[in-house]
Amino acid sequence: MSRMSVELGTEESRLAALCALAQQTRELMDAVALTDVGEDDLTAAHAALTAVNERLRSVLRQTPQPFEIAPDGTLRHLGNAVTGGANPHALPLLIEVRDGGVRAEVVFRPLHEGPPGAVHGGISAMILDHLLGQAVAAAGSAGMTGTLTVRYRRPVPYGTPLVATAEYTRTEGRKTWAEGRISLPDGESLVEATGLFITPSAWIGA
Ligand SMILES: CCCCC/C=C\C/C=C\C/C=C\C/C=C\CCCC(=O)SCCNC(=O)CCNC(=O)[C@H](O)C(C)(C)COP(=O)(O)OP(=O)(O)OC[C@H]1O[C@@H](n2cnc3c(N)ncnc32)[C@H](O)[C@@H]1OP(=O)(O)O
């Protein structure tokens, strides 16, 4: 084994530990959102978390984990707010690229509540924004969101397996459009979105 692959393995194992910590943090956030323990337990948990917080903050990066090529050759972004395994805010969404589009299974959690008993509309929009962006990237026209139009057809439940899909629709110069939706497993559409993505002039030196 080369020296480089040993170092890579070491960094990969640290990143795996970071992702495990992020997952534990998600479960902690779920527990905070739902806990009904008494004040003594809340105070004790606060003290324990203060100690953990201080330990983690003793060495801080300036930005989340970056876009990078993983050892298996795929592009990954562990710091991303939707897909990043190292970002506690991320679900994280596991996106499958397939002919003509992208697909992800998603289970929202009580933590994502907006209206009572349903998912916050901004959370649904964020998921669709990302999925549409991934669809245009998969079609070879990666860009930043210019506009996102969302139609909320039915309240989105949490705690239920749902399916999110998106497809590239068309390109004109640096502008690319995509559409997507979040649906029940039987195909009933709950939220639909269309979006315009623009490849920044800075990315292509235009
Ligand atoms: C975030 C992705 C990073 C990707 C990194 C690299 C590789 C990618 C690989 C994989 C990526 C995978 C997944 C991506 C996943 C998720 C996507 C989430 C995306 C976001 O969450 S992203 C955050 C929200 N997003 C912004 O933060 C944008 C802020 N903004 C700007 O950064 C600039 O504003 C920009 C770049 C949009 C344009 O700037 P620019 O200088 O390149 O172009 P310019 O202004 O000349 O406009 C050219 C023509 O677009 C028209 N135009 C411009 N803006 C418009 C708008 N908003 N609506 C309608 N039309 C618009 C003009 O009217 C003109 O039209 P015309 O040619 O017809 O006159």
The ligand as a Gaussian input file, in Angstrom:
#p B3LYP/6-31G(d) Opt

LIG

0 1
 C      -24.713000      25.045000      -6.014000
 C      -24.152000      24.215000      -7.086000
 C      -22.628000      24.197000      -7.089000
 C      -22.109000      23.362000      -8.255000
 C      -20.613000      23.141000      -8.257000
 C      -20.041000      22.412000      -9.392000
 C      -20.437000      21.286000      -9.979000
 C      -21.825000      20.829000      -9.946000
 C      -21.977000      19.418000      -9.744000
 C      -23.050000      18.959000      -9.148000
 C      -24.082000      19.855000      -8.645000
 C      -25.140000      19.061000      -8.106000
 C      -26.217000      19.509000      -7.605000
 C      -26.585000      20.920000      -7.476000
 C      -27.568000      20.895000      -6.471000
 C      -28.353000      21.813000      -6.055000
 C      -28.609000      23.085000      -6.614000
 C      -28.973000      24.050000      -5.516000
 C      -28.670000      25.343000      -6.062000
 C      -28.791000      26.464000      -5.141000
 O      -29.334000      26.448000      -4.099000
 S      -28.055000      27.845000      -5.730000
 C      -28.447000      29.086000      -4.526000
 C      -29.527000      30.036000      -4.945000
 N      -29.175000      30.765000      -6.120000
 C      -28.293000      31.780000      -6.104000
 O      -27.723000      32.124000      -5.091000
 C      -28.054000      32.507000      -7.433000
 C      -27.596000      33.933000      -7.202000
 N      -27.451000      34.593000      -8.476000
 C      -26.309000      34.538000      -9.178000
 O      -25.286000      34.007000      -8.726000
 C      -26.318000      35.135000     -10.525000
 O      -27.305000      36.103000     -10.640000
 C      -26.542000      34.077000     -11.635000
 C      -25.390000      33.052000     -11.590000
 C      -27.888000      33.340000     -11.457000
 C      -26.541000      34.747000     -13.008000
 O      -25.410000      35.567000     -13.078000
 P      -24.526000      35.650000     -14.395000
 O      -23.664000      36.870000     -14.264000
 O      -23.848000      34.381000     -14.673000
 O      -25.563000      35.829000     -15.547000
 P      -26.398000      37.131000     -16.014000
 O      -26.803000      37.974000     -14.863000
 O      -25.629000      37.763000     -17.130000
 O      -27.734000      36.472000     -16.589000
 C      -27.698000      35.570000     -17.691000
 C      -29.115000      35.391000     -18.173000
 O      -29.900000      34.819000     -17.104000
 C      -30.974000      35.713000     -16.726000
 N      -31.090000      35.662000     -15.261000
 C      -30.153000      35.903000     -14.358000
 N      -30.616000      35.681000     -13.144000
 C      -31.902000      35.299000     -13.283000
 C      -32.911000      34.925000     -12.365000
 N      -32.679000      34.890000     -11.060000
 N      -34.097000      34.555000     -12.851000
 C      -34.336000      34.556000     -14.162000
 N      -33.404000      34.899000     -15.082000
 C      -32.221000      35.276000     -14.646000
 C      -30.531000      37.079000     -17.214000
 O      -31.642000      37.910000     -17.427000
 C      -29.808000      36.728000     -18.487000
 O      -30.787000      36.433000     -19.460000
 P      -30.628000      36.895000     -20.993000
 O      -29.318000      36.248000     -21.457000
 O      -31.817000      36.348000     -21.688000
 O      -30.522000      38.363000     -20.958000

